[in-house]
Amino acid sequence: MLRVMKYISDTCARAHVPCSVCGEMAGRPLEAITLVGLGFESLSMNPTLLGAVKAAIRTMNKAHFSTYLERQIRLPVASLREPIRLYAADHNIFIE
């Protein structure tokens, strides 16, 4: 699924078409940093979730994480949740 999301983000960027993610996924810090790492620049969520997501995004190095994520989505694994969580912990990204 992350490969599909990356494809959508890249396609929209090349076409200069804004693309946003709205909903529960955008409102969870781990998923939010993943979306930002995939290239999404607009996330819409319940306002009560904004603080935690904002803290996570502010503590990440987008360029470094994007490079890491691009390598990871090429791997033949069922889930990247744990590798992304470990990356966040290793790089002091606030996801709790």
C-alpha positions as a Markdown table, in Angstrom:
| # | Residue | x | y | z |
|---|---|---|---|---|
| 1 | Met | 0.0 | 0.0 | 0.0 |
| 2 | Leu | 2.9 | 2.4 | 0.8 |
| 3 | Arg | 4.2 | 1.9 | -2.8 |
| 4 | Val | 0.8 | 2.9 | -4.1 |
| 5 | Met | 0.7 | 6.0 | -1.8 |
| 6 | Lys | 4.2 | 7.0 | -3.0 |
| 7 | Tyr | 3.2 | 6.6 | -6.6 |
| 8 | Ile | 0.2 | 8.9 | -6.0 |
| 9 | Ser | 2.3 | 11.5 | -4.2 |
| 10 | Asp | 5.0 | 11.5 | -6.9 |
| 11 | Thr | 2.4 | 11.6 | -9.8 |
| 12 | Cys | 0.6 | 14.6 | -8.2 |
| 13 | Ala | 3.9 | 16.4 | -7.6 |
| 14 | Arg | 5.0 | 15.9 | -11.2 |
| 15 | Ala | 1.6 | 17.3 | -12.4 |
| 16 | His | 1.7 | 20.1 | -9.8 |
| 17 | Val | -1.6 | 18.9 | -8.4 |
| 18 | Pro | -2.1 | 19.2 | -4.7 |
| 19 | Cys | -2.8 | 15.9 | -2.9 |
| 20 | Ser | -4.0 | 15.6 | 0.7 |
| 21 | Val | -4.6 | 12.7 | 3.0 |
| 22 | Cys | -7.6 | 13.1 | 5.3 |
| 23 | Gly | -8.8 | 10.9 | 8.1 |
| 24 | Glu | -7.6 | 8.6 | 10.9 |
| 25 | Met | -4.3 | 7.6 | 9.2 |
| 26 | Ala | -3.2 | 11.3 | 9.0 |
| 27 | Gly | -4.0 | 11.8 | 12.7 |
| 28 | Arg | -1.6 | 9.1 | 14.1 |
| 29 | Pro | 2.0 | 10.3 | 14.5 |
| 30 | Leu | 3.7 | 7.2 | 13.1 |
| 31 | Glu | 1.5 | 7.1 | 10.1 |
| 32 | Ala | 1.7 | 10.9 | 9.7 |
| 33 | Ile | 5.5 | 10.9 | 9.5 |
| 34 | Thr | 5.2 | 8.1 | 7.0 |
| 35 | Leu | 2.8 | 10.1 | 4.8 |
| 36 | Val | 5.2 | 13.1 | 5.0 |
| 37 | Gly | 8.1 | 10.8 | 4.1 |
| 38 | Leu | 6.1 | 9.6 | 1.1 |
| 39 | Gly | 5.8 | 13.2 | -0.1 |
| 40 | Phe | 2.3 | 14.3 | 1.2 |
| 41 | Glu | 2.4 | 17.9 | 2.3 |
| 42 | Ser | -1.2 | 18.3 | 3.4 |
| 43 | Leu | -2.7 | 16.2 | 6.1 |
| 44 | Ser | -6.2 | 16.7 | 7.5 |
| 45 | Met | -7.2 | 15.3 | 10.9 |
| 46 | Asn | -9.4 | 15.7 | 13.9 |
| 47 | Pro | -8.1 | 18.9 | 15.7 |
| 48 | Thr | -7.5 | 17.0 | 18.9 |
| 49 | Leu | -4.8 | 15.0 | 17.2 |
| 50 | Leu | -3.0 | 17.9 | 15.7 |
| 51 | Gly | -0.5 | 18.4 | 18.6 |
| 52 | Ala | 0.9 | 14.9 | 18.6 |
| 53 | Val | 1.2 | 14.9 | 14.8 |
| 54 | Lys | 2.8 | 18.3 | 14.7 |
| 55 | Ala | 5.4 | 17.2 | 17.4 |
| 56 | Ala | 6.3 | 14.1 | 15.3 |
| 57 | Ile | 6.7 | 16.0 | 12.1 |
| 58 | Arg | 8.7 | 18.8 | 13.7 |
| 59 | Thr | 11.2 | 16.3 | 15.1 |
| 60 | Met | 11.9 | 14.4 | 11.9 |
| 61 | Asn | 14.4 | 15.1 | 9.2 |
| 62 | Lys | 12.2 | 14.8 | 6.2 |
| 63 | Ala | 14.9 | 14.3 | 3.6 |
| 64 | His | 16.7 | 11.6 | 5.6 |
| 65 | Phe | 13.5 | 9.8 | 6.5 |
| 66 | Ser | 12.2 | 9.9 | 2.9 |
| 67 | Thr | 15.4 | 8.3 | 1.6 |
| 68 | Tyr | 15.1 | 5.6 | 4.3 |
| 69 | Leu | 11.4 | 5.0 | 3.5 |
| 70 | Glu | 12.0 | 4.8 | -0.3 |
| 71 | Arg | 14.5 | 1.9 | 0.4 |
| 72 | Gln | 12.2 | 0.2 | 2.8 |
| 73 | Ile | 9.1 | 0.2 | 0.5 |
| 74 | Arg | 11.1 | -1.7 | -2.1 |
| 75 | Leu | 11.6 | -4.6 | 0.3 |
| 76 | Pro | 9.3 | -7.7 | 0.0 |
| 77 | Val | 7.8 | -7.4 | 3.5 |
| 78 | Ala | 4.2 | -7.5 | 4.7 |
| 79 | Ser | 4.5 | -4.5 | 7.1 |
| 80 | Leu | 6.9 | -1.7 | 7.7 |
| 81 | Arg | 5.3 | -0.5 | 10.9 |
| 82 | Glu | 8.0 | -1.9 | 13.1 |
| 83 | Pro | 11.0 | -0.7 | 11.0 |
| 84 | Ile | 9.5 | 2.7 | 10.9 |
| 85 | Arg | 8.8 | 2.7 | 14.6 |
| 86 | Leu | 12.4 | 1.7 | 15.3 |
| 87 | Tyr | 13.7 | 4.4 | 12.9 |
| 88 | Ala | 11.6 | 7.0 | 14.8 |
| 89 | Ala | 13.0 | 5.8 | 18.1 |
| 90 | Asp | 16.6 | 5.8 | 16.8 |
| 91 | His | 16.2 | 9.3 | 15.4 |
| 92 | Asn | 14.3 | 10.8 | 18.4 |
| 93 | Ile | 11.1 | 11.4 | 16.4 |
| 94 | Phe | 8.3 | 11.9 | 18.9 |
| 95 | Ile | 5.6 | 9.4 | 17.9 |
| 96 | Glu | 3.9 | 8.7 | 21.3 |
